[in-house]
Amino acid sequence: MMNPGLQYPIFGPEIQCPHCQQKIPALTLTDTYLCSRHGAFEAHPQTGDLIHLQSGRHWCRWNDEWYRQHTHPDGIRFEIHEALDNLYTQGYRATRVVIAKRYQILMSSSLEEHTSWYSGQLEIPAVRLYGLPVEFSPDASEEPCWGVINFDLDKEPGVPVRYPYFRLLE
């Protein structure tokens, strides 16, 4: 008799669609999950990736949440912009963005350099995105979550002073 667990892909009989968050079923005896809205996703047992077959986009899972793995700076910038909008609608403002170190080179051309004057001396330029200070995470070998998650926002209650997030993909 065949083990029922072996009839499904590596993530089990159903997962949440990375796009719409609806529960989607696995196709038995395959490595595929099928969303009625977004199509087929293939699970790769060796890498733990989930790949959208129509677009080729990759997702990895951390703490039961899917994180898209970006190959272009516009993708991660859009994702950060969306998260900033969500914070705003929940009554928070972001104070800092921490981006996964693996995106440092990819994002270098998308970041604004901000130089401030203090006591008449030029300080080291800081980088910003949407007007917020940007830092890069520790290496994934030190903190494994940064091998999967893309960014984190520091937040505080309140409305942004100048709501700088409207400058999407400038």
Wavefront OBJ file of the C-alpha trace (Angstrom):
o trace
v 0.000 0.000 0.000
v 1.261 3.492 -0.930
v 1.842 6.102 1.785
v -0.838 8.839 1.270
v 1.747 11.522 2.115
v 3.757 10.539 -0.952
v 0.824 11.307 -3.274
v 1.205 15.082 -2.768
v 3.930 17.662 -3.466
v 6.345 18.641 -0.685
v 4.050 21.260 0.876
v 1.158 18.831 1.448
v -2.399 18.453 0.081
v -3.063 22.230 -0.086
v -1.308 25.576 0.275
v -2.232 29.237 0.126
v -1.834 30.764 -3.318
v 1.083 33.227 -3.126
v -0.964 35.745 -5.154
v -4.481 35.680 -3.697
v -3.958 33.776 -0.401
v -6.832 31.378 -1.172
v -6.382 27.715 -0.333
v -5.379 25.804 -3.447
v -5.234 22.026 -3.827
v -2.330 19.870 -4.836
v -2.704 17.657 -7.864
v -2.075 14.117 -6.660
v 0.949 12.242 -7.952
v 2.507 15.489 -9.251
v 4.540 18.380 -7.867
v 1.836 20.881 -8.834
v -0.728 23.049 -7.056
v -3.570 24.593 -9.040
v -5.189 27.962 -8.334
v -8.427 28.606 -10.215
v -7.463 32.295 -10.573
v -3.695 32.160 -11.108
v -2.974 28.799 -12.695
v -0.404 26.150 -11.877
v 2.456 26.337 -9.379
v 5.174 23.713 -9.341
v 6.906 22.734 -6.102
v 10.580 21.802 -6.328
v 11.510 19.274 -3.628
v 15.273 19.956 -3.873
v 15.118 23.763 -3.514
v 11.838 24.215 -1.637
v 10.799 26.809 -4.239
v 7.324 27.265 -5.618
v 7.340 28.360 -9.254
v 4.430 29.908 -11.121
v 4.496 28.037 -14.415
v 3.054 30.846 -16.567
v 5.365 33.634 -15.389
v 8.374 31.749 -14.026
v 8.201 33.712 -10.750
v 9.706 31.988 -7.704
v 8.490 31.961 -4.098
v 10.057 30.511 -0.964
v 8.319 29.851 2.328
v 9.274 31.082 5.780
v 7.000 30.541 8.816
v 4.103 29.433 6.593
v 4.237 32.619 4.500
v 5.293 32.875 0.855
v 7.938 35.388 -0.204
v 8.531 36.191 -3.859
v 12.177 35.966 -4.871
v 12.949 38.985 -7.039
v 15.251 39.248 -10.043
v 14.552 42.889 -10.936
v 14.638 45.992 -8.695
v 11.166 47.114 -9.791
v 9.646 43.950 -8.298
v 11.017 44.523 -4.808
v 10.351 48.274 -5.003
v 6.714 47.569 -5.881
v 6.433 45.098 -2.993
v 7.879 47.654 -0.547
v 5.548 50.344 -1.908
v 2.557 48.041 -1.379
v 3.635 47.337 2.212
v 3.997 51.079 2.877
v 0.481 51.672 1.583
v -0.823 48.886 3.831
v 0.882 50.460 6.858
v -0.659 53.816 5.999
v -4.173 52.344 5.811
v -3.618 50.699 9.224
v -2.613 54.021 10.835
v 1.150 53.496 10.916
v 4.122 55.164 9.309
v 7.364 53.496 8.382
v 10.572 54.838 9.892
v 13.115 52.558 8.191
v 13.392 49.823 5.575
v 15.665 46.822 6.094
v 16.264 45.000 2.803
v 17.746 41.511 2.530
v 21.475 41.703 1.854
v 21.097 39.438 -1.180
v 19.376 42.367 -2.946
v 22.077 44.959 -2.179
v 23.624 44.934 -5.671
v 20.235 44.607 -7.386
v 18.850 47.625 -5.518
v 21.942 49.866 -5.699
v 20.714 51.845 -8.719
v 17.233 52.301 -7.236
v 18.275 53.920 -3.963
v 18.499 57.650 -3.386
v 21.667 58.983 -1.778
v 20.876 61.459 0.939
v 23.615 63.698 2.258
v 22.992 65.844 5.286
v 25.013 68.679 6.750
v 25.820 68.633 10.438
v 28.059 71.161 12.170
v 29.357 72.337 8.827
v 30.842 68.932 7.980
v 29.654 66.618 5.282
v 28.469 63.326 6.779
v 28.605 59.924 5.141
v 25.751 59.732 2.626
v 22.841 57.544 3.683
v 20.690 55.674 1.185
v 16.927 56.054 1.067
v 13.967 54.531 -0.677
v 10.677 56.450 -0.861
v 12.258 58.967 1.521
v 12.964 56.338 4.199
v 16.416 55.326 5.454
v 17.527 51.947 4.075
v 19.704 49.392 5.792
v 20.658 45.948 4.589
v 20.103 42.849 6.684
v 22.750 40.630 8.202
v 23.926 37.767 6.029
v 21.583 34.783 5.729
v 24.241 32.581 7.337
v 23.858 34.664 10.525
v 20.065 34.991 10.410
v 18.501 32.341 8.108
v 15.195 34.222 7.661
v 17.044 36.741 5.445
v 17.694 33.996 2.913
v 13.937 33.986 2.216
v 12.261 37.210 3.357
v 12.860 40.316 1.246
v 12.519 43.277 3.590
v 11.189 44.473 6.910
v 9.693 47.834 7.812
v 10.214 49.541 11.143
v 6.994 51.327 11.993
v 5.351 53.562 14.543
v 1.768 54.737 15.033
v 0.787 57.827 13.076
v 0.425 59.254 9.603
v 3.573 59.899 7.558
v 4.712 63.513 7.717
v 5.015 63.980 3.941
v 3.710 60.605 2.705
v 6.692 60.133 0.363
v 5.537 56.805 -1.024
v 3.705 58.238 -4.043
v 6.964 58.286 -5.997
v 6.508 54.715 -7.216
v 9.031 53.565 -9.816
v 10.371 57.043 -10.500
l 1 2 3 4 5 6 7 8 9 10 11 12 13 14 15 16 17 18 19 20 21 22 23 24 25 26 27 28 29 30 31 32 33 34 35 36 37 38 39 40 41 42 43 44 45 46 47 48 49 50 51 52 53 54 55 56 57 58 59 60 61 62 63 64 65 66 67 68 69 70 71 72 73 74 75 76 77 78 79 80 81 82 83 84 85 86 87 88 89 90 91 92 93 94 95 96 97 98 99 100 101 102 103 104 105 106 107 108 109 110 111 112 113 114 115 116 117 118 119 120 121 122 123 124 125 126 127 128 129 130 131 132 133 134 135 136 137 138 139 140 141 142 143 144 145 146 147 148 149 150 151 152 153 154 155 156 157 158 159 160 161 162 163 164 165 166 167 168 169 170
